[in-house]
Amino acid sequence: MPDPSAVAVFADLREEGGELDALVVALPGPDWARPTPASGWSIAHQIAHLHWTDRAALLALTDADGFARQAEEALKAPGTFVDDGAEEGARLDPATLLARWREGRRALDAALAQASPDARFPWYGPPMKAASMASARLMETWAHGQDVADALGVSRTPGARLRHVARIGVRARDYAYAVRGLPLPDGEFRIELGAPDGSAVWTYGPADAPQRVTGPALDFCLLVTQRAHRADLALTATGPDADRWLDIAQAFAGPAGPGRAPQGR
């Protein structure tokens, strides 16, 4: 019997992709070249990157040896392989790119549903179960979708799917320190995030932890995906380590990104 929580995240991933699809489906061809907040990346680059990483996830789920070969090639140029993949796809005709991204999403959805729920699959970071793979794809789809929305001047309504992004951001705390060569903080933090609809507070970590982070879930997700600067967000840290974390947090695997400059919001 399928794990209900896994089935739910698979459905959430489909919905997240569909929401971004709706933003770009009617765009005139020239608008795919609009710059996004990611330096040097257009809307086409954002969709091409998602297509590239969806294909990588599909390979990880269906052909571990093939993924290992691809990862080995990619890691020969750790500073450029992400941009190279996006650039290749961005050169496609927008209709072709959109069709390929859609087909990749469908194939990945099918592979996730067929994957053994207890198996772990390779990735650029630690191996992951299928449900965690889906959460990671949702996180990245949401983050790059935010870049597209910003480029189009569209305000998206945040919802319960952000819980996946927030959870990854919390669990990636120690990775953010390690990738920068910083010593890990002692003990867990308490994280308290207001749900987007105001109906609940999402909590992580011990209730009595002396160091904590509080604020809106949306702001936390924008922070850990590096889509907004801490100075523009309503997040509060208690304790020096928690305060430091808000300067370096990242929910994604790979080198520490440059983040975004403050906008004075």
C-alpha positions in Angstrom: 0.0 0.0 0.0 1.5 3.4 -1.0 2.6 5.7 1.8 -0.1 8.4 2.1 2.4 11.1 3.0 4.5 10.2 -0.1 1.4 10.3 -2.3 0.5 13.7 -0.9 3.9 15.2 -1.7 3.8 13.7 -5.2 0.5 15.5 -5.7 1.9 18.7 -4.2 4.8 18.6 -6.7 2.4 18.2 -9.6 0.4 21.2 -8.4 3.5 23.3 -7.9 4.6 22.5 -11.5 1.2 23.2 -12.8 1.1 26.6 -11.1 4.3 27.7 -12.7 3.2 26.3 -16.0 0.1 28.5 -15.9 2.4 31.6 -15.5 4.4 30.9 -18.6 2.0 29.0 -21.0 0.6 32.2 -22.6 3.8 34.2 -22.6 4.7 35.6 -26.0 8.0 34.3 -27.3 10.0 37.5 -26.6 8.9 37.5 -23.0 10.7 34.3 -22.4 13.9 36.4 -22.7 12.8 38.7 -19.8 15.5 38.9 -17.1 14.8 37.4 -13.7 16.3 38.4 -10.4 18.9 35.6 -10.9 21.8 37.4 -12.6 22.2 36.4 -16.2 19.1 34.2 -16.2 15.9 34.8 -18.2 12.6 33.2 -17.7 13.7 30.6 -20.3 16.8 29.9 -18.2 14.6 29.2 -15.2 12.4 26.7 -17.0 15.4 25.1 -18.7 17.1 24.6 -15.3 14.0 23.0 -13.9 13.8 20.7 -16.9 17.5 19.8 -16.5 17.1 18.9 -12.9 13.9 17.0 -13.4 15.7 14.9 -16.0 18.5 14.3 -13.5 16.0 13.3 -10.8 14.4 10.9 -13.3 17.8 9.4 -14.1 18.5 9.0 -10.4 15.3 7.1 -9.9 15.6 4.8 -13.0 19.3 4.4 -13.8 21.7 4.8 -10.9 24.7 4.1 -13.0 23.6 6.6 -15.6 23.1 9.2 -12.9 26.6 8.5 -11.5 28.1 9.1 -14.9 26.2 12.3 -15.4 27.1 13.5 -11.8 30.8 12.7 -12.5 30.7 14.9 -15.6 28.8 17.7 -13.9 31.2 17.8 -10.9 34.1 18.3 -13.2 32.9 21.8 -13.5 31.1 22.5 -10.2 31.0 26.2 -10.7 29.4 26.2 -14.2 27.4 23.0 -14.8 24.2 24.5 -13.5 24.5 27.5 -15.7 25.6 25.4 -18.7 22.5 23.2 -18.4 20.2 26.3 -18.2 21.9 28.0 -21.1 21.5 24.9 -23.4 17.8 24.7 -22.7 17.3 28.5 -22.9 18.4 28.4 -26.5 15.5 26.3 -27.5 12.3 27.7 -29.0 10.0 28.5 -26.1 7.3 26.1 -27.3 9.8 23.3 -27.6 11.2 24.1 -24.1 7.8 24.2 -22.6 6.8 20.9 -24.2 10.0 19.2 -23.0 9.6 20.5 -19.5 6.0 19.2 -19.4 7.1 15.8 -20.7 9.9 15.6 -18.1 7.5 16.4 -15.3 5.1 13.7 -16.4 7.9 11.1 -16.6 9.3 12.1 -13.2 5.8 11.9 -11.7 5.4 8.4 -13.0 8.8 7.3 -11.8 8.2 8.7 -8.3 4.9 6.8 -8.1 6.6 3.6 -9.1 9.7 3.9 -6.9 10.1 1.7 -3.9 9.1 3.9 -0.9 12.0 2.6 1.2 14.8 2.7 -1.4 17.3 5.5 -1.4 18.3 7.1 -4.7 21.5 9.0 -5.5 21.7 12.8 -5.7 24.3 15.5 -5.7 23.9 15.6 -1.9 23.0 12.7 0.3 20.9 9.8 -1.2 17.2 10.3 -0.8 13.9 8.4 -0.7 11.4 9.1 -3.4 9.3 11.3 -1.1 12.3 13.4 -0.2 13.2 13.6 -3.9 9.8 15.0 -4.6 10.0 17.5 -1.7 13.4 18.7 -3.1 11.9 19.1 -6.6 9.0 21.0 -5.2 11.3 23.3 -3.3 13.3 24.1 -6.4 10.2 24.5 -8.6 8.8 26.9 -6.0 12.0 28.9 -5.8 12.6 29.2 -9.5 8.9 29.9 -9.9 9.4 32.9 -7.6 12.0 34.2 -9.9 9.6 33.9 -12.8 6.8 35.6 -10.9 9.1 38.4 -9.9 10.2 38.9 -13.5 6.5 39.1 -14.5 5.5 41.3 -11.6 3.1 38.6 -10.4 2.3 38.2 -6.7 1.7 34.5 -5.9 -0.6 33.4 -3.1 1.4 31.1 -0.7 -0.2 28.0 0.5 0.3 24.8 2.5 2.8 23.4 0.0 5.4 25.7 1.5 5.6 23.3 4.4 7.8 21.1 2.3 10.2 24.0 1.6 10.3 25.1 5.2 11.0 21.5 6.4 14.0 21.2 3.9 15.3 24.6 5.0 15.2 23.5 8.7 16.8 20.1 8.0 19.6 21.7 5.9 20.7 23.9 8.7 24.0 22.0 9.4 24.7 21.7 5.7 24.7 25.5 5.4 27.4 25.7 8.0 29.4 22.7 6.6 29.4 24.0 3.0 31.0 27.2 4.2 33.6 25.4 6.4 32.0 26.8 9.6 31.8 25.0 12.9 28.3 23.5 13.6 26.3 25.1 16.4 25.7 23.1 19.5 22.2 21.7 19.9 19.0 22.2 17.9 17.1 25.4 17.3 13.4 25.9 17.9 11.7 27.1 14.7 8.2 28.6 14.8 6.7 29.7 11.5 3.3 31.2 10.9 1.4 29.2 8.2 0.5 31.3 5.2 -3.3 31.2 5.9 -2.7 32.2 9.5 -4.4 29.0 10.8 -1.4 27.4 12.5 2.2 27.7 13.6 4.6 25.2 12.0 7.1 24.1 14.7 10.4 22.3 14.5 13.0 21.4 17.2 12.6 21.2 21.0 10.2 23.6 22.6 12.7 24.5 25.3 15.7 25.2 22.9 17.4 28.4 24.0 18.0 29.5 20.4 15.2 30.0 18.0 13.9 31.6 14.8 10.3 32.9 14.5 8.4 34.6 11.7 6.1 34.0 8.7 6.7 30.7 6.8 6.8 32.5 3.5 9.6 34.7 4.7 11.5 31.7 6.0 11.1 29.9 2.6 12.3 33.0 0.7 15.3 33.1 3.0 16.4 29.5 2.8 16.0 29.5 -1.0 17.9 32.7 -1.2 15.1 34.5 -3.0 15.2 37.5 -0.6 17.7 39.1 1.7 17.2 38.7 5.4 16.9 42.5 5.8 13.7 42.4 3.8 12.1 39.7 5.8 10.2 39.6 9.1 12.3 36.9 10.8 13.6 37.1 14.3 16.5 35.1 15.7 17.2 34.6 19.4 20.7 33.5 20.2 24.0 34.1 18.4 24.1 30.9 16.4 20.5 31.2 15.3 21.3 34.8 14.2 24.3 33.6 12.3 22.2 30.9 10.6 19.8 33.5 9.1 22.8 35.0 7.3 23.9 31.7 5.7 20.8 29.5 5.4 20.2 27.6 2.2 17.8 24.8 1.4 19.6 23.6 -1.7 22.6 21.3 -2.2 25.8 22.6 -3.8 28.1 25.6 -3.1 26.9 28.5 -1.1 25.1 30.9 -3.3 25.6 34.7 -3.3 22.0 35.3 -2.2 20.1 38.5 -3.1 20.9 42.1 -2.3 18.6 44.0 0.1 15.7 45.7 -1.6 14.6 47.9 1.3 11.2 46.3 1.5 
